[in-house]
């Protein structure tokens, strides 16, 4: 059997995507409670993510979102890392700027533990990609599109998308504010 370079690179990207999801899940948590959820999208779901991101870019009049949709299109897959919209019920935390979890929830703001844990999980995941020399980019924009599509479920309001690629030069840098890769 002969395995082509393209097949090898594709297999490597999916292997690393799985490792990234595991790293995000096992990343340290500020409260010790697990609110992190991950998924890997490719194929039809990746196309839906790309299309939703392009639509949001046009709706919000944000050129970077349209550009990012091109990056997602040119990627093999996208790792999604989000956190459940959960409040811990603390009476006097106030780390988020509100006096307690009830006030935070009433205001519609996310719990600071969820936000912090999400950041730690994303950092852990991209370190895996870097260790394996897989090009990647953390994208708020793609995460926003994933939330709008409900790809991680209805109780996920915060998400980042991390598209993955192997090319001779990373497609995620030197992109210009309005550049669109098609």
ZANUKOL-342272 format. One line per 10 residues: number of its first residue (from 1); their letters; for each residue x, y, z of N, C-alpha, C, CB. Coordinates in nm, 4 decimals. Glycine has a CB too. Layout:
N
NUM	A	X,Y,Z,X,Y,Z,X,Y,Z,X,Y,Z  ... $
//
This chain:
182
1	XXXXXXXXXX	0.0842,-0.1183,0.0000,0.0000,0.0000,0.0000,0.0884,0.1241,0.0000,-0.0956,0.0001,0.1218  0.0526,0.2190,-0.0827,0.1210,0.3477,-0.0880,0.0279,0.4528,-0.0282,0.1621,0.3850,-0.2350  0.0788,0.5269,0.0673,0.0015,0.6351,0.1284,0.0618,0.7660,0.0791,0.0027,0.6265,0.2868  -0.0190,0.8464,0.0122,0.0315,0.9708,-0.0458,0.0578,1.0750,0.0634,-0.0684,1.0261,-0.1493  0.1321,1.1767,0.0255,0.1608,1.2860,0.1178,0.0309,1.3511,0.1656,0.2519,1.3908,0.0508  -0.0641,1.3703,0.0745,-0.1916,1.4327,0.1108,-0.2672,1.3479,0.2120,-0.2778,1.4549,-0.0137  -0.2678,1.2163,0.1914,-0.3360,1.1259,0.2852,-0.2676,1.1263,0.4221,-0.3394,0.9824,0.2286  -0.1357,1.1254,0.4215,-0.0592,1.1275,0.5459,-0.0861,1.2560,0.6234,0.0910,1.1133,0.5169  -0.0829,1.3692,0.5546,-0.1072,1.4969,0.6214,-0.2498,1.5048,0.6757,-0.0813,1.6130,0.5251  -0.3448,1.4560,0.5995,-0.4850,1.4566,0.6442,-0.5011,1.3703,0.7699,-0.5789,1.4049,0.5309 $
11	XXXXXXXXXX	-0.4424,1.2507,0.7671,-0.4494,1.1629,0.8839,-0.3836,1.2288,1.0055,-0.3820,1.0277,0.8535  -0.2699,1.2938,0.9830,-0.1999,1.3598,1.0937,-0.2849,1.4717,1.1533,-0.0650,1.4160,1.0460  -0.3507,1.5489,1.0673,-0.4349,1.6583,1.1169,-0.5484,1.6035,1.2030,-0.4920,1.7406,0.9993  -0.6145,1.4978,1.1600,-0.7242,1.4419,1.2393,-0.6739,1.3800,1.3697,-0.7998,1.3370,1.1579  -0.5560,1.3194,1.3661,-0.4983,1.2657,1.4893,-0.4707,1.3795,1.5879,-0.3678,1.1870,1.4592  -0.4116,1.4871,1.5383,-0.3811,1.6013,1.6244,-0.5101,1.6689,1.6730,-0.2924,1.7029,1.5491  -0.6119,1.6760,1.5892,-0.7399,1.7330,1.6324,-0.7954,1.6550,1.7504,-0.8415,1.7335,1.5166  -0.7872,1.5224,1.7450,-0.8330,1.4402,1.8570,-0.7495,1.4670,1.9820,-0.8268,1.2911,1.8201  -0.6184,1.4786,1.9656,-0.5308,1.5083,2.0789,-0.5602,1.6465,2.1371,-0.3839,1.4996,2.0362  -0.5922,1.7418,2.0491,-0.6273,1.8765,2.0964,-0.7545,1.8732,2.1803,-0.6452,1.9726,1.9773 $
21	XXXXXXXXXX	-0.8538,1.7971,2.1348,-0.9793,1.7858,2.2101,-0.9529,1.7241,2.3468,-1.0830,1.7012,2.1320  -0.8681,1.6226,2.3518,-0.8339,1.5604,2.4799,-0.7589,1.6583,2.5698,-0.7492,1.4341,2.4572  -0.6664,1.7350,2.5126,-0.5909,1.8324,2.5914,-0.6827,1.9408,2.6475,-0.4805,1.8959,2.5061  -0.7801,1.9843,2.5687,-0.8748,2.0852,2.6163,-0.9578,2.0304,2.7314,-0.9666,2.1317,2.5022  -0.9997,1.9072,2.7189,-1.0841,1.8454,2.8215,-1.0080,1.8251,2.9518,-1.1383,1.7118,2.7720  -0.8809,1.7905,2.9430,-0.8027,1.7617,3.0633,-0.7271,1.8831,3.1168,-0.7052,1.6511,3.0346  -0.7433,1.9979,3.0536,-0.6752,2.1189,3.1000,-0.7201,2.1534,3.2421,-0.7031,2.2376,3.0042  -0.6332,2.2161,3.3203,-0.6714,2.2532,3.4575,-0.7945,2.3440,3.4591,-0.5542,2.3233,3.5280  -0.8742,2.3293,3.5622,-0.9960,2.4092,3.5777,-0.9830,2.4956,3.7032,-1.1229,2.3175,3.5859  -1.0236,2.6215,3.6933,-1.0146,2.7141,3.8054,-1.1015,2.6757,3.9234,-1.0512,2.8504,3.7605 $
31	XXXXXXXXXX	-1.2117,2.6126,3.8956,-1.3035,2.5762,4.0038,-1.3057,2.4275,4.0296,-1.4428,2.6235,3.9722  -1.2409,2.3505,3.9453,-1.2450,2.2058,3.9573,-1.3676,2.1449,3.8926,-1.2398,2.1667,4.1011  -1.4573,2.2259,3.8390,-1.5770,2.1764,3.7722,-1.5541,2.1820,3.6215,-1.7029,2.2593,3.8130  -1.6004,2.0800,3.5529,-1.5770,2.0701,3.4090,-1.6949,2.1271,3.3306,-1.5523,1.9242,3.3686  -1.6711,2.2380,3.2617,-1.7736,2.2968,3.1750,-1.7293,2.2996,3.0291,-1.8074,2.4383,3.2214  -1.6167,2.2345,2.9996,-1.5587,2.2388,2.8649,-1.6206,2.1305,2.7762,-1.4051,2.2211,2.8715  -1.6499,2.1677,2.6519,-1.7005,2.0734,2.5513,-1.6218,2.0970,2.4223,-1.8566,2.0911,2.5276  -1.5926,1.9878,2.3522,-1.5162,1.9982,2.2276,-1.5850,1.9196,2.1167,-1.3718,1.9472,2.2475  -1.5503,1.9533,1.9949,-1.5941,1.8781,1.8774,-1.4950,1.9072,1.7653,-1.7415,1.9161,1.8353  -1.4902,1.8180,1.6688,-1.4095,1.8372,1.5487,-1.5056,1.8330,1.4310,-1.2955,1.7278,1.5354 $
41	XXXXXXXXXX	-1.5025,1.9388,1.3491,-1.5914,1.9424,1.2326,-1.5094,1.9359,1.1039,-1.6792,2.0703,1.2344  -1.5651,1.8628,1.0094,-1.5062,1.8522,0.8752,-1.6207,1.8263,0.7789,-1.3966,1.7377,0.8670  -1.5889,1.8205,0.6532,-1.6906,1.7878,0.5536,-1.8075,1.8844,0.5530,-1.7413,1.6495,0.5769  -1.9277,1.8296,0.5549,-2.0496,1.9092,0.5442,-2.0649,2.0086,0.6603,-2.1706,1.8173,0.5389  -2.0317,1.9657,0.7822,-2.0426,2.0555,0.8975,-1.9429,2.1713,0.8874,-2.0195,1.9776,1.0280  -1.8238,2.1427,0.8356,-1.7252,2.2498,0.8161,-1.7761,2.3494,0.7119,-1.5880,2.1911,0.7723  -1.8406,2.2982,0.6075,-1.8985,2.3859,0.5054,-2.0099,2.4725,0.5645,-1.9528,2.3027,0.3877  -2.0912,2.4159,0.6529,-2.1966,2.4937,0.7190,-2.1350,2.6030,0.8059,-2.2871,2.4017,0.8047  -2.0260,2.5701,0.8758,-1.9564,2.6679,0.9595,-1.9009,2.7809,0.8736,-1.8427,2.6005,1.0392  -1.8380,2.7445,0.7632,-1.7848,2.8438,0.6689,-1.8950,2.9364,0.6185,-1.7166,2.7739,0.5501 $
51	XXXXXXXXXX	-2.0057,2.8777,0.5763,-2.1164,2.9572,0.5215,-2.1770,3.0498,0.6260,-2.2245,2.8656,0.4655  -2.1942,2.9996,0.7488,-2.2504,3.0829,0.8562,-2.1556,3.1973,0.8892,-2.2781,2.9982,0.9828  -2.0263,3.1698,0.8904,-1.9284,3.2740,0.9194,-1.9294,3.3813,0.8112,-1.7884,3.2136,0.9326  -1.9364,3.3409,0.6869,-1.9441,3.4381,0.5767,-2.0712,3.5226,0.5913,-1.9422,3.3655,0.4380  -2.1824,3.4567,0.6220,-2.3103,3.5267,0.6411,-2.3006,3.6281,0.7563,-2.4239,3.4246,0.6692  -2.2396,3.5882,0.8673,-2.2237,3.6800,0.9807,-2.1322,3.7968,0.9438,-2.1671,3.6051,1.1031  -2.0275,3.7690,0.8684,-1.9370,3.8759,0.8253,-2.0086,3.9792,0.7417,-1.8209,3.8187,0.7469  -2.0953,3.9328,0.6551,-2.1725,4.0263,0.5723,-2.2779,4.0990,0.6564,-2.2402,3.9513,0.4552  -2.3449,4.0262,0.7473,-2.4467,4.0866,0.8329,-2.3864,4.1926,0.9251,-2.5168,3.9789,0.9157  -2.2708,4.1628,0.9848,-2.2056,4.2548,1.0789,-2.1159,4.3560,1.0081,-2.1236,4.1762,1.1802 $
61	XXXXXXXXXX	-2.0999,4.3411,0.8752,-2.0094,4.4252,0.7973,-1.8676,4.4186,0.8538,-2.0593,4.5707,0.7954  -1.8204,4.2950,0.8752,-1.6874,4.2697,0.9295,-1.6065,4.1891,0.8282,-1.6960,4.1948,1.0656  -1.5131,4.2565,0.7612,-1.4323,4.1923,0.6576,-1.3504,4.0760,0.7131,-1.3397,4.2944,0.5927  -1.3041,4.0860,0.8394,-1.2210,3.9786,0.8935,-1.2994,3.8479,0.9055,-1.1651,4.0189,1.0302  -1.4302,3.8571,0.9268,-1.5107,3.7352,0.9372,-1.5254,3.6685,0.8004,-1.6497,3.7672,0.9963  -1.5421,3.7478,0.6980,-1.5495,3.6928,0.5629,-1.4148,3.6292,0.5269,-1.5880,3.8037,0.4596  -1.3056,3.6980,0.5614,-1.1710,3.6443,0.5383,-1.1535,3.5114,0.6118,-1.0632,3.7456,0.5842  -1.1953,3.5073,0.7399,-1.1808,3.3859,0.8200,-1.2620,3.2703,0.7623,-1.2235,3.4125,0.9639  -1.3750,3.3003,0.6981,-1.4535,3.1927,0.6357,-1.3722,3.1264,0.5245,-1.5876,3.2479,0.5791  -1.2914,3.2044,0.4550,-1.2023,3.1480,0.3541,-1.0956,3.0589,0.4156,-1.1368,3.2588,0.2747 $
71	XXXXXXXXXX	-1.0430,3.1001,0.5314,-0.9461,3.0157,0.6019,-1.0082,2.8828,0.6435,-0.8916,3.0887,0.7250  -1.1313,2.8877,0.6939,-1.1991,2.7640,0.7335,-1.2214,2.6757,0.6113,-1.3340,2.7949,0.8031  -1.2588,2.7356,0.5011,-1.2800,2.6594,0.3775,-1.1532,2.5868,0.3353,-1.3270,2.7519,0.2648  -1.0383,2.6505,0.3523,-0.9113,2.5936,0.3091,-0.8460,2.5038,0.4138,-0.8172,2.7036,0.2728  -0.9133,2.4809,0.5248,-0.8618,2.3952,0.6313,-0.9172,2.2534,0.6160,-0.8983,2.4530,0.7703  -0.8459,2.1580,0.6705,-0.8906,2.0184,0.6661,-1.0053,1.9963,0.7639,-0.7739,1.9228,0.6984  -0.9911,2.0495,0.8841,-1.0956,2.0373,0.9848,-1.0842,2.1546,1.0812,-1.0854,1.9017,1.0604  -1.1818,2.1643,1.1708,-1.1841,2.2718,1.2692,-1.2159,2.2113,1.4055,-1.2884,2.3818,1.2306  -1.1309,2.2413,1.5034,-1.1568,2.2006,1.6408,-1.2387,2.3110,1.7068,-1.0233,2.1734,1.7192  -1.3505,2.2728,1.7664,-1.4339,2.3675,1.8406,-1.4161,2.3403,1.9893,-1.5846,2.3561,1.7990 $
81	XXXXXXXXXX	-1.3925,2.4463,2.0641,-1.3816,2.4343,2.2096,-1.4741,2.5397,2.2697,-1.2319,2.4528,2.2594  -1.5696,2.4945,2.3471,-1.6646,2.5848,2.4102,-1.6817,2.5508,2.5559,-1.7986,2.5801,2.3394  -1.7648,2.6295,2.6216,-1.7964,2.6011,2.7615,-1.9467,2.6155,2.7820,-1.7179,2.6959,2.8574  -1.9978,2.5313,2.8686,-2.1393,2.5383,2.9015,-2.1689,2.6681,2.9749,-2.1819,2.4172,2.9864  -2.2861,2.7211,2.9524,-2.3318,2.8429,3.0192,-2.3846,2.8036,3.1570,-2.4422,2.9172,2.9348  -2.2935,2.7938,3.2531,-2.3241,2.7436,3.3856,-2.2805,2.8442,3.4911,-2.2565,2.6081,3.4089  -2.3591,2.8571,3.5929,-2.3244,2.9430,3.7065,-2.3037,2.8536,3.8273,-2.4357,3.0508,3.7341  -2.2086,2.8897,3.9096,-2.1672,2.8021,4.0179,-2.2447,2.8247,4.1470,-2.0215,2.8203,4.0437  -2.3250,2.9295,4.1518,-2.4077,2.9541,4.2699,-2.3321,3.0086,4.3892,-2.4752,2.8289,4.3096  -2.2196,3.0734,4.3635,-2.1411,3.1291,4.4741,-2.2084,3.2564,4.5268,-1.9954,3.1595,4.4284 $
91	XXXXXXXXXX	-2.2071,3.2725,4.6581,-2.2777,3.3842,4.7209,-2.1969,3.5137,4.7181,-2.3124,3.3491,4.8640  -2.0645,3.5033,4.7217,-1.9826,3.6242,4.7339,-1.8574,3.6218,4.6472,-1.9428,3.6438,4.8770  -1.8626,3.5627,4.5322,-1.7434,3.5520,4.4465,-1.7039,3.6894,4.3920,-1.7690,3.4536,4.3293  -1.7880,3.7499,4.3157,-1.7728,3.8826,4.2532,-1.6528,3.8958,4.1592,-1.7611,3.9862,4.3603  -1.5898,3.7851,4.1193,-1.4753,3.7910,4.0280,-1.5148,3.8448,3.8904,-1.4128,3.6524,4.0132  -1.6422,3.8333,3.8536,-1.6893,3.8781,3.7227,-1.7306,4.0249,3.7241,-1.8060,3.7924,3.6771  -1.7317,4.0850,3.8415,-1.7729,4.2245,3.8518,-1.9124,4.2428,3.9084,-1.7657,4.2887,3.7180  -1.9842,4.1336,3.9245,-2.1164,4.1374,3.9864,-2.1051,4.0788,4.1262,-2.2218,4.0596,3.9011  -2.1968,4.1130,4.2152,-2.1818,4.0683,4.3547,-2.1922,3.9176,4.3752,-2.2848,4.1347,4.4387  -2.2684,3.8487,4.2891,-2.2858,3.7045,4.3059,-2.3342,3.6434,4.1744,-2.3861,3.6736,4.4210 $
101	XXXXXXXXXX	-2.3458,3.5123,4.1733,-2.3853,3.4416,4.0508,-2.5259,3.4789,4.0048,-2.3771,3.2915,4.0724  -2.6149,3.5034,4.0991,-2.7509,3.5426,4.0622,-2.7523,3.6718,3.9825,-2.8370,3.5578,4.1863  -2.6741,3.7698,4.0267,-2.6668,3.8978,3.9559,-2.5991,3.8807,3.8198,-2.5907,4.0019,4.0405  -2.4985,3.7946,3.8131,-2.4299,3.7685,3.6863,-2.5266,3.7077,3.5858,-2.3091,3.6749,3.7077  -2.6010,3.6077,3.6302,-2.6971,3.5409,3.5433,-2.8064,3.6370,3.4994,-2.7584,3.4201,3.6140  -2.8564,3.7161,3.5913,-2.9628,3.8128,3.5602,-2.9164,3.9119,3.4531,-3.0058,3.8889,3.6879  -2.7896,3.9501,3.4580,-2.7324,4.0440,3.3617,-2.6999,3.9762,3.2280,-2.6063,4.1076,3.4196  -2.6993,3.8428,3.2257,-2.6661,3.7698,3.1030,-2.5177,3.7564,3.0781,-2.7286,3.8367,2.9862  -2.4367,3.7873,3.1768,-2.2913,3.7752,3.1629,-2.2473,3.6327,3.1924,-2.2189,3.8741,3.2567  -2.1370,3.5895,3.1317,-2.0872,3.4548,3.1593,-2.0135,3.4492,3.2932,-1.9946,3.4083,3.0465 $
111	XXXXXXXXXX	-2.0088,3.3312,3.3498,-1.9329,3.3083,3.4728,-1.7837,3.3207,3.4428,-1.9657,3.1684,3.5336  -1.7115,3.3900,3.5279,-1.5684,3.4110,3.5083,-1.4916,3.2795,3.5091,-1.5138,3.5034,3.6157  -1.5371,3.1815,3.5863,-1.4704,3.0516,3.5870,-1.4816,2.9844,3.4500,-1.5305,2.9609,3.6960  -1.5984,2.9916,3.3888,-1.6165,2.9331,3.2563,-1.5254,2.9998,3.1541,-1.7625,2.9448,3.2123  -1.5191,3.1315,3.1574,-1.4373,3.2067,3.0625,-1.2895,3.1735,3.0812,-1.4605,3.3581,3.0791  -1.2454,3.1728,3.2057,-1.1052,3.1417,3.2349,-1.0712,2.9986,3.1950,-1.0756,3.1631,3.3837  -1.1587,2.9050,3.2314,-1.1336,2.7650,3.1965,-1.1308,2.7444,3.0456,-1.2397,2.6752,3.2590  -1.2155,2.8179,2.9728,-1.2151,2.8096,2.8274,-1.0805,2.8570,2.7722,-1.3304,2.8932,2.7680  -1.0291,2.9667,2.8239,-0.8992,3.0165,2.7789,-0.7864,2.9187,2.8057,-0.8686,3.1475,2.8458  -0.7890,2.8564,2.9231,-0.6863,2.7571,2.9558,-0.6974,2.6373,2.8619,-0.6992,2.7114,3.1031 $
121	XXXXXXXXXX	-0.8194,2.5939,2.8341,-0.8421,2.4791,2.7456,-0.7932,2.5083,2.6041,-0.9912,2.4420,2.7430  -0.8219,2.6280,2.5539,-0.7768,2.6661,2.4194,-0.6240,2.6685,2.4144,-0.8346,2.8048,2.3790  -0.5610,2.7272,2.5163,-0.4147,2.7304,2.5206,-0.3535,2.5913,2.5232,-0.3683,2.8080,2.6413  -0.4146,2.5026,2.5989,-0.3669,2.3652,2.6059,-0.3794,2.2969,2.4697,-0.4449,2.2867,2.7126  -0.4926,2.3180,2.4032,-0.5160,2.2554,2.2731,-0.4186,2.3058,2.1667,-0.6590,2.2810,2.2281  -0.3992,2.4367,2.1576,-0.3102,2.4878,2.0527,-0.1648,2.4518,2.0792,-0.3240,2.6390,2.0408  -0.1296,2.4278,2.2060,0.0070,2.3826,2.2327,0.0298,2.2440,2.1731,0.0350,2.3809,2.3844  -0.0741,2.1607,2.1729,-0.0644,2.0284,2.1099,-0.0425,2.0442,1.9589,-0.1929,1.9443,2.1380  -0.1194,2.1327,1.8966,-0.1016,2.1563,1.7530,0.0400,2.2055,1.7239,-0.2051,2.2586,1.7016  0.0885,2.2976,1.8050,0.2241,2.3500,1.7848,0.3282,2.2401,1.8031,0.2521,2.4659,1.8822 $
131	XXXXXXXXXX	0.3104,2.1563,1.9048,0.4053,2.0468,1.9294,0.4129,1.9492,1.8131,0.3669,1.9720,2.0555  0.3048,1.9404,1.7359,0.3003,1.8494,1.6214,0.3165,1.9217,1.4876,0.1697,1.7730,1.6221  0.3483,2.0494,1.4922,0.3753,2.1306,1.3727,0.2577,2.1363,1.2766,0.4959,2.0766,1.3002  0.1366,2.1464,1.3334,0.0154,2.1625,1.2534,-0.0241,2.3098,1.2605,-0.1015,2.0686,1.3047  -0.0362,2.3741,1.1453,-0.0745,2.5155,1.1419,-0.2166,2.5312,1.1962,-0.0644,2.5724,0.9970  -0.2353,2.6368,1.2746,-0.3657,2.6607,1.3352,-0.3829,2.8087,1.3666,-0.3826,2.5765,1.4627  -0.5054,2.8460,1.3946,-0.5367,2.9844,1.4310,-0.6583,2.9817,1.5231,-0.5635,3.0735,1.3033  -0.6492,3.0467,1.6371,-0.7646,3.0591,1.7265,-0.8548,3.1678,1.6699,-0.7207,3.0923,1.8744  -0.9813,3.1342,1.6479,-1.0750,3.2284,1.5860,-1.1998,3.2488,1.6708,-1.1146,3.1796,1.4476  -1.2132,3.3699,1.7212,-1.3401,3.4101,1.7831,-1.4515,3.3980,1.6797,-1.3320,3.5562,1.8391 $
141	XXXXXXXXXX	-1.4226,3.4439,1.5579,-1.5242,3.4513,1.4525,-1.5855,3.3150,1.4231,-1.4637,3.5090,1.3252  -1.5023,3.2144,1.4050,-1.5520,3.0802,1.3791,-1.6281,3.0238,1.4979,-1.4376,2.9887,1.3433  -1.5836,3.0589,1.6180,-1.6551,3.0174,1.7376,-1.7931,3.0797,1.7450,-1.5759,3.0532,1.8610  -1.8018,3.2058,1.7059,-1.9321,3.2741,1.7044,-2.0270,3.2055,1.6066,-1.9154,3.4236,1.6666  -1.9754,3.1692,1.4907,-2.0578,3.0993,1.3918,-2.1018,2.9627,1.4449,-1.9805,3.0825,1.2593  -2.0126,2.8931,1.5151,-2.0469,2.7623,1.5723,-2.1578,2.7756,1.6761,-1.9228,2.6971,1.6359  -2.1517,2.8816,1.7574,-2.2574,2.9055,1.8567,-2.3892,2.9337,1.7860,-2.2200,3.0237,1.9503  -2.3857,3.0169,1.6836,-2.5081,3.0491,1.6085,-2.5698,2.9237,1.5461,-2.4775,3.1527,1.4985  -2.4854,2.8297,1.5028,-2.5340,2.7051,1.4437,-2.5750,2.6026,1.5494,-2.4274,2.6457,1.3538  -2.5381,2.6267,1.6742,-2.5691,2.5311,1.7807,-2.4880,2.4028,1.7705,-2.7158,2.4975,1.7783 $
151	XXXXXXXXXX	-2.3673,2.4107,1.7133,-2.2878,2.2896,1.6916,-2.2462,2.2203,1.8206,-2.1654,2.3234,1.6124  -2.2353,2.2949,1.9299,-2.1985,2.2339,2.0582,-2.3171,2.2239,2.1532,-2.0872,2.3137,2.1241  -2.4349,2.2559,2.1043,-2.5548,2.2471,2.1873,-2.6069,2.3844,2.2268,-2.5263,2.1655,2.3117  -2.7298,2.3846,2.2748,-2.7967,2.5106,2.3090,-2.7397,2.5784,2.4325,-2.9426,2.4861,2.3300  -2.6739,2.5027,2.5207,-2.6238,2.5609,2.6447,-2.4791,2.6072,2.6330,-2.6361,2.4610,2.7569  -2.4313,2.6264,2.5109,-2.2959,2.6777,2.4885,-2.3081,2.8139,2.4220,-2.2103,2.5791,2.4005  -2.2639,2.9164,2.4939,-2.2708,3.0535,2.4436,-2.1329,3.1106,2.4107,-2.3396,3.1422,2.5453  -2.0272,3.0434,2.4582,-1.8894,3.0857,2.4326,-1.8135,2.9723,2.3669,-1.8191,3.1295,2.5635  -1.7461,3.0038,2.2569,-1.6748,2.9006,2.1811,-1.5654,2.9667,2.0985,-1.7721,2.8204,2.0894  -1.4567,2.8940,2.0796,-1.3531,2.9329,1.9853,-1.3396,2.8217,1.8818,-1.2170,2.9599,2.0579 $
161	XXXXXXXXXX	-1.3086,2.8600,1.7601,-1.2823,2.7655,1.6528,-1.1334,2.7685,1.6233,-1.3661,2.7989,1.5252  -1.0769,2.6506,1.5989,-0.9344,2.6402,1.5668,-0.9208,2.5563,1.4403,-0.8528,2.5772,1.6858  -0.9140,2.6218,1.3235,-0.8949,2.5470,1.1991,-0.7519,2.4934,1.1907,-0.9263,2.6362,1.0766  -0.7357,2.3794,1.1218,-0.6058,2.3133,1.1100,-0.5689,2.2910,0.9646,-0.6063,2.1803,1.1847  -0.4403,2.3081,0.9358,-0.3927,2.2953,0.7987,-0.2457,2.2535,0.7986,-0.4116,2.4280,0.7215  -0.2041,2.1903,0.6905,-0.0613,2.1669,0.6651,-0.0333,2.2117,0.5232,-0.0214,2.0154,0.6862  0.0345,2.3212,0.5120,0.0770,2.3725,0.3816,0.2213,2.4197,0.3956,-0.0169,2.4894,0.3314  0.2846,2.4508,0.2842,0.4241,2.4950,0.2922,0.4378,2.6301,0.3615,0.4843,2.5027,0.1529  0.3306,2.7088,0.3666,0.3278,2.8359,0.4394,0.1903,2.8467,0.5033,0.3578,2.9596,0.3445  0.1883,2.8827,0.6297,0.0612,2.8873,0.7021,-0.0385,2.9795,0.6331,0.0837,2.9333,0.8461 $
171	XXXXXXXXXX	-0.1592,2.9287,0.6134,-0.2653,3.0092,0.5506,-0.3283,3.1063,0.6492,-0.3732,2.9183,0.4922  -0.2911,3.0974,0.7767,-0.3554,3.1797,0.8796,-0.2797,3.3072,0.9135,-0.3726,3.0994,1.0039  -0.1674,3.3319,0.8473,-0.0911,3.4526,0.8734,-0.0676,3.5278,0.7437,0.0422,3.4192,0.9415  -0.0283,3.6534,0.7538,-0.0105,3.7397,0.6376,-0.1400,3.7437,0.5551,0.1085,3.6903,0.5506  -0.2522,3.7572,0.6244,-0.3822,3.7475,0.5588,-0.4394,3.8840,0.5199,-0.4796,3.6758,0.6492  -0.3947,3.9917,0.5828,-0.4534,4.1224,0.5555,-0.5928,4.1318,0.6130,-0.4566,4.1498,0.4059  -0.6351,4.2512,0.6480,-0.7640,4.2716,0.7156,-0.8820,4.2228,0.6313,-0.7826,4.4194,0.7490  -0.8760,4.2454,0.5022,-0.9908,4.2094,0.4194,-0.9629,4.0964,0.3220,-1.0371,4.3287,0.3435  -0.8438,4.0346,0.3326,-0.8080,3.9284,0.2379,-0.8996,3.8090,0.2552,-0.6616,3.8856,0.2564  -0.9445,3.7550,0.1459,-1.0285,3.6365,0.1481,-0.9599,3.5289,0.0664,-1.1710,3.6665,0.0934 $
181	XX	-0.9347,3.4162,0.1295,-0.8760,3.3033,0.0587,-0.9875,3.2156,0.0083,-0.7792,3.2234,0.1491  -0.9953,3.1966,-0.1199,-1.1008,3.1116,-0.1767,-1.0430,2.9987,-0.2556,-1.1936,3.1920,-0.2643 $
//
